[in-house]
Each structure stands twice: as structure tokens, then as C-alpha cells.
Amino acid sequence: FLENQYISYIDMDGNEQEHKFVKGIFMLPGHGNVVGFANGVEQELKDMVVYQGKNEQGMALAAVGYAKQMRRKSIFACTSSVGPGACNMITAAATATANNIPVLILPGDIYASRQPDPVLQQMEQPQNLSISAHDAFQAVTKYWGRINRPEQVMTDMISAMRVLTDTANTGAVAISLPQDVQAEAYDYPVDFFKKRVWRVDRRPITKYALDKAVEVIKNAKKPLLICGGGVRYAEAHKVFKKFAEDFGIAFGETQAGKSAVVWDHELNLGGLGTTGGIAANKLAHEADVVIGVGTRYTDFTTASKWLYRTDAKFVNINPSEFQAYKMDATPVVADANEALTAIGEELAKIGYHTDKAYAEEVAALRKEWWTEVERLDAVEYTDKEHFTPEINDANRECVEKYIKDTGCKLCQTTVLGTINHLIDDNAIVCAAAGSLPGDMQGLWRARKENTYHMEYGYSCMGYEVASALGAKIACPDQEVYAMCGDGSFDMLHSELITSVQTGHKINVMLFDNASFGCINNLEVGQGNASICTEKNMLEPGVTNGIHKGKVIQVDYAAIGAAYGCKTYTVKTLDELKAAIEDAKKQTVSTLIDMKVLPKTM
């Protein structure tokens, strides 16, 4: 069935596309899928690829990364054992669903017959013996099913594909497979295995919505466009850019929308919201009309709804009714290409355009912000370096301890800027959690479309390395860089081994500040003690989570080398530049262990 699922759609160039929807399967065989599902893969595999995962969460996150980089036009399935293996994928399923990214999860499940209960890895619930740990998937998926009889495969898999190809409501889909049912035969109708083409239609705008949207926008003196992830998934890059240009409307980028349009476009104000920059945020604070395209309006995009004027009017373009009605907006439930094109035609008829003063303000805001970015690219720490007033004694102590124990003085923004300048223009950067998403949304300059790959709907630590593998499978001819802190790397980096095993070269850029630095900032910035966020040794007899001993100096380069990667340890800018250039020449995965000062994000 999976081999015969196809997807068709019109791409950003207006060309009709049709190709197989399921690229392959990430698999960790275990108690519950090895003698049933795995045997079926052995017998029936034709074009799909199969990769061995190293951790169920990691392989499922790689599947999320692949589908995200493919702009939801192709997916992986993931299969695991009954118990811990299945539950390990719950976090990945939540990550997919929070970001509206399709991934198919096919875990083994307990016996449908319930005769051998409790089987190995079964969790019994005395009040309901039909419940298994897999019921937990219902909270984090867009569709969940359990195949208690073999013929149920037909209805559940059709429903699964319906959801996975639904632009408005996609996410994780989990179909649990009881291990005894996996061994049962059924006389399926041949038609079930025919080629099925799932059409991703561009939902047109209604005349009513068109009229209402134009009525709001035509009176805007200081409009702002929001470039959300939906611009990229709808492949509306060209239409979005043309709309902005035709009417002189500047735009800010969400984490998911960044790199739909390159950074130096004259109307691109960069990152928007809590982790954005002053250019987009200043205009947002003054905007009388906000046109959100493919955005979910998370608290970071709205600064918890503080960013915009209380009397600002919103027009939301989104195929999801749920998202379109947010911010008490004029809803446009439609495809971004269709809606922007239709609205643009009507605005052109009445000659709408922003004025000269608006254009001058946009240019001034861009200059102000990108000048600041250039400064942050080149910050050097010296013993006389002044801290901003917000840096309290706890932060000062943290920095001085790191320098004393490691001898390293690299600043995070300088390291980030150096990487940005030296890697290829078409290189893909993947990130997810900690302080890097904040730095990158504001400071990263995307020079090619679809090269910025940020998971910030769930901010899942450990996504970075796994997603880089998925992105590399999606774009094998481009360099891919996993941008992660030491905290995220410690959490999950198992699929780095898979990248070596399968020959998918990725580059891990490891920012080691020996802490969970982002949360440490939140902690001490609100007047708390630094508890369990710094990776210092515990002093003898201390059990309160306050680490005052020496900084733990982990040799991450040695870890990567043990896996078969080419690795580098970096403590100076010159070493960083040399490592980046040498890593480009390698054919195996690389890891650059960069020792950076805490508090320099």
C-alpha cells in the first residue's frame, strides 16, 4: 500500500508535479514488529528505502526533518517495538503535530486477542484491559488508529493518507499494529493496492473573503506582512514576494517562514517577535494592518500578544480555519498563492501602494538592524569588556568561571556570524532549541530560499542532529549544518551514527558553553539562583543542584571521532575558520566542537 501512494500538486513555478509520497521507512525492529511488519518489508519492498534508526525518537525526528525540508510533499514512515520503543516516538509525534509536519508512525502493539496478557513490555491498566501505552499517541497526533482486525488496515490507512496530505490539518499519524494481528492473513481486494494519487489542491479564496480583505488592506497606512511557514509549505515564495513588491509592504519573518525570501530583499525586515530584531518589531508595534500569511501566531510571533497595537486590524491567510480566525482577524481560509494573487489583483485596480514616508522608514529600520548585526558578528571579549546593566553578578561569575577553567573567550554571536559568512550560500542550517533559535532568527542571513530549517513549534531539544540527517536525505547535493548547543547534543545525537552508516554527510556545529544557557538566563534573570543549569562539578556534600565546582570540559570532538566523523576542536576564530573550510572537503559527517562563552548569545 505504501509503495503505491502518490502525491500531485502545482509547484511554485506553476508546473504540475506527481511523485511517490512515501520515501521510505526508518526502522528499529524489536519485540512487537520484527517478525511481522519487518517480514512484510522484506517481502514487499520495491522502491522505498529503509534506514536503521539508533533511537526511536531520533529516527522519527529525522523523518520530521525530512518532511519539513521537502515542504511536506514527501514523508517517511517509522516503525518500532511495542513498549519503550513506541513511547520514545511520542515526543517526535508531538514535534511533528505542533509544526504541522506529516510523519507516519507504525509501532507494534500488544496482542489484540489479549490471551497472553501481560506480554513483554505491556503496561496493564486494571480498569480497562484494552488500553495500551499507545493510547498516549492520541494526544499528540492528528489521526490515531489501532488495527485489531487485519481488514481495518484499509480504512485506517486511507484515513492516514487523507490527514498526511491535508494542508490545513496535517501532522503526525500513528497506526498501532498489534503483533498477533501482524501475523494474520486476509483476502484483501486488489483495488486496495492500486496506485492512489492524493491531490494537494490550492484552496481558492471566496468572493466574500476577498472583498473583506481588500476593504481592510486598502485603508492601511502602515501595513506589515508576516511571512509564516505556510508561505514555504504552499510554495508561495514568488507570489508572496511579488505581493510585497507590488504594494510596497514590508514583511517580518517567523522561524518557520524565514528563508522564503532572501535576507537582503529591500522589504525584508528579518525576524519578528520575541526572538526577532528591532526592524520588524518596531514596524509591528506601529502597524495599523497586519497581514499574516501561513502563521499560527505563537506567543513568540506576537510577544504574547503585546507586540501589536490594540487597534491594529488583522487579515489572516491560512488554509486552516482554526488559524485564520486568530487575533480576531478578517479570515481568508485559502491557499497563500490563490489568496495573495486575488487580493493583489483587486488592490492593483484601485492603485493601492504605501507612501514615500513608509518606504523611507522601512529602509531606515533595515539599516539600523543590519548595522547592529554586523557589530554582533565581530564582538570580542576582553578583560575590559563591559557587560550591559542587565547582566547581574551571577552572570558575571558564570563567564569568569568559564574563562578561568577553559581559557576560551569566543562569543556566540561572533561564532554564528563567522559560520554564516563562510558556509556555502545554498547550505541548509537546522536548529531547534536553546538560545540559538533566538540568535538565528534575528541574526542569520539566508542567501538562498529554503535554507533555514528551524523547529520552534515544539522547541524540541535533540531535533538538531536528527533533522540534519532528514534534511540531507531530502537535499543530498547541499551541505547541511546542525546548529546545536551542548545541552541539545547531550539530549539526543544518536542519528549522527546513522549519518555515518548511510553515507549522508552532515556537519554538527556544536556550541559548547557548558550549560543550559538559555534557561540559565531565564532563571537568574528573574532573581533565582543558578540551579541545575550549569555543567559544573558538584562540590562534595552539595545536593541542592547548585553547581559551584569546575566547569566540565567534555571532549565532544572525541565523541564524534569515535562514531567515524571527522572532528575539530575550536577555541579561536582562526581555528573555527580553518575547521569550516576543511569540513567542506570531507565526505563523511563532521563535528566542530566550538567552545563559546556563556552569556554571549
MOVENZI-V987628 format. One line per field, one symbol per residue. phi: phi as a letter, one per 20 degrees, with the letter a starting at -180 (. if undefined). A space follows every 10 residues. Layout:
phi=???
This chain:
phi=.ffdecccad efenefcbbf eefrceccfa fpbfedgfff fgfdfcdfec cefdbfffff fffffffffe lmebcdeccb ffegffffef ffffffffel dfbddcefcf fffmfegefg mededgeafe ecgffffffc cebcbceecg ffgffffffg fgffdefebe rfccdecgff fgeeebeffg gfdffddeee eeffefffff ffffgfffef ecfcedeeff fffeldgfff fffffgdmdf cddegfefnf cffeffdeen fcogdedfff fffgfdfecd dedmdelfff fdllmefdgf dfddcddafe fgffefmlef eceaffffff fffffffffe mfafefffff fffffgffff fffffffcfd ecfegeefgf fefffgffff ffffedmecf effffffffg fefffefedd bbbnefgfff fedfdeecfl ddcdecfcle fnfgffffff ffffcfedfc ceebefffff fabgffffff femefccede eedlaeffff fffffdnefe dmddedfffg neceneedff ffdeefffff ffeoeecbdc ccffffffff ffffeeddfc cdedecffmd f
